[in-house]
Amino acid sequence: MALWNGRCWVRAIVGDLISALADCDQALQLEPNLAAAFDSRGLVNLKLARLDAALADYNSALRLEPRLASSLYGRGLVNIKMNNQAAGAADFAAATAIEPQIAAQFAQYGIP
């Protein structure tokens, strides 16, 4: 499952989003409680502008691992895009408290 999730993440970063989505789904099929796979699929759905799906994935990741900075930051981005500014700002603050460079990491992924 870690291999599927790793490949999902790499494909998401380089923009091979449909293949990334299939890899994330495979990882979750093998291990349904893998927070990292929900996090990766959240990134894919965010990049695909599937905001409801991205929000669900990030929420699932955070239920399993509440201090996962990338899921907090990703959910913050989704909340901002969905015009929920307060929730987005709270998620950004929580993510940055855990991982101060999280915004720079997402910028490297092509998400400002």
N, C-alpha and C positions, 0 to 999 in steps of 0.2 A: 503494500500500500504506500509506503514512503516513496518508492520509485515512481508510482503513478502520480502522487502529489507533487514530487519534485519536477517531473516533466510538465505537469499542468502549470506550475509556477513559472518555469522557464518559458513555456509557450505563451503564457499570458504576458510576460514582460516583453517578448519580442513581437507580440501582436498576432500570433497564430491562434486566434481566440476560439474558433470552432473546435479545433483539435484540443486546445487546452480544456475546454468545457467537457469534452468526452473523457479526458484523462482524470479530471476532478471527479466526475461521476463514477468512474471505475474505482478510484481510491475510496470513495465513500461507500460504494457497494461492498468492497472488501472489509472496510472498517467504518461503520456508520457513525462512530463517535470520535472521529479524528478532527479535532479543532482546526488543525493546519489545512486540511482539505476544504473545510467550509470557508476558511479565510482565503484560500487560493481561488475557490469558485466565486467568492464575493468579489475579488479583484476582476475576474473575467467578466462577471455580470455588470460590474461598474463600468468597465471599458466598453461593454456592449450597450450601455445605457439602459439596461434592464434593472431599473432602480428598485422595484419591489423585490425582485429575486435577490439582488445584491444585499438589500436590507435584511431579508430572511436569512441569507447565508452568514452575514456578519453577526446577527443575533444568535444564530445557532453556535457559531464559533465561541462567542462570548459566554454563552450558557455553560460551555464545556471548559473554557479557560478565560475567566473574567479579566485577566490582566494582559491579554494579547494585544499589544500596542498596535499592530498593523490592522487588526479588526476594529479596534476603537477608532483609529484614524480613518479607515475606509468607511465605517458607518457614519463618521462625522461628515465626510464628503457627500455621502448619499443623503444625509439629513439636510445639508445645505442645498443640494440640488432639488430636494423635495420641499424647499422653502420652510424648513424647520430650523431656523437659525440658532435658537437657544440650545436645542439638542446637539446640533452640529458643533457649536462652540464648546459645550461641555465634553463631548467626545474628543475634540482636538486637545483640550486641556488635559484630560486624563491620559491620552496617548503620549503627549509630550512629557508629562511627568514621569512616565515609565521609560520612554525612549526619546531623549531630547532631539535626536536627528531624524525623527520619523517623517517630517515634511520633506526633507531633502531626499530621503529614500524614495518616497512616492514620486517626487519630481523626476528622479532617475528612471522610474517606471513609465514615465510619460504622462503622469497625472499631477498637474500643478495644485 
